[in-house]
Amino acid sequence: MAAGRGEMTAPVTLLIAALGGEGGGVLTSWIVNAAKDSRLPVQATSIPGVAQRTGATTYYIEIWPQTWDEVGSTPPVLALAPAPGEVDVFASSELLETGRQIQAGYVTPDRTLLIASTHRVFATAEKMQMGDGRADEKRLIQAAGDRSKSHILFDMEDASKDAGAHISAVLVGAIAGCRSLPIEPEVFRQGIRDEGKAVDANLAGFEAGLRAASGDIAV
């Protein structure tokens, strides 16, 4: 993925939306550590969400697709925040959060690979309605397909329960399996092993996400 002499290159941009308690910070650490282990320049920032399910914490990562040896003496400049229309991979652990980020312009049909769970965790505004205030899941799924360049949709909650893992492990497996990042899946596996926490469960979740990204799990 390195550019030749005189060619322009750009970072791979990744935006993640995760709810509280789902391990979004750990997921981001896995990706950052995998990039570092691959000798790639990387930068990550996060924007905290708020309580009572009125928003998700978002994590933004930029990975330069050349190793430090290839970069040479001039390090790349990486951004601190995502820009609408400039996200390569968007990953979300819940369906409504996918819709929110699509509405914000971070998912675009000319560029973005969308990875999202199809399960729902209902927002406060949905629960407050006198009648059925739930967002229309079919419309959310249709928007995910219409507004992205390509997409991977599956029930990550079910996959995480089957694997006995947190949803973050499933999501990082799907991110690794989409092969849009300049990092091999084995680097992620080794990072999970090296961390030494819930290794078997996290590896099982990772493999479930990896299979889903390969089309082995139905939507």
Sequence and secondary structure as in RCSB ss.txt:
>XXXX:A:sequence
MAAGRGEMTAPVTLLIAALGGEGGGVLTSWIVNAAKDSRLPVQATSIPGVAQRTGATTYYIEIWPQTWDEVGSTP
PVLALAPAPGEVDVFASSELLETGRQIQAGYVTPDRTLLIASTHRVFATAEKMQMGDGRADEKRLIQAAGDRSKS
HILFDMEDASKDAGAHISAVLVGAIAGCRSLPIEPEVFRQGIRDEGKAVDANLAGFEAGLRAASGDIAV
>XXXX:A:secstr
    TT     EEEEEEE TTS HHHHHHHHHHHHHHTT  EEEEEE   STTS  EEEEEEE SS HHHHTTS 
    SS  TT  SEEEESSHHHHHHHHHTT   TTT EEEEE      HHHHHSSS     HHHHHHHHHHHSSE
EEEE HHHHHHHHTS HHHHHHHHHHHTT SSS HHHHHHHHHHH SSHHHHHHHHHHHHHHHTT S  
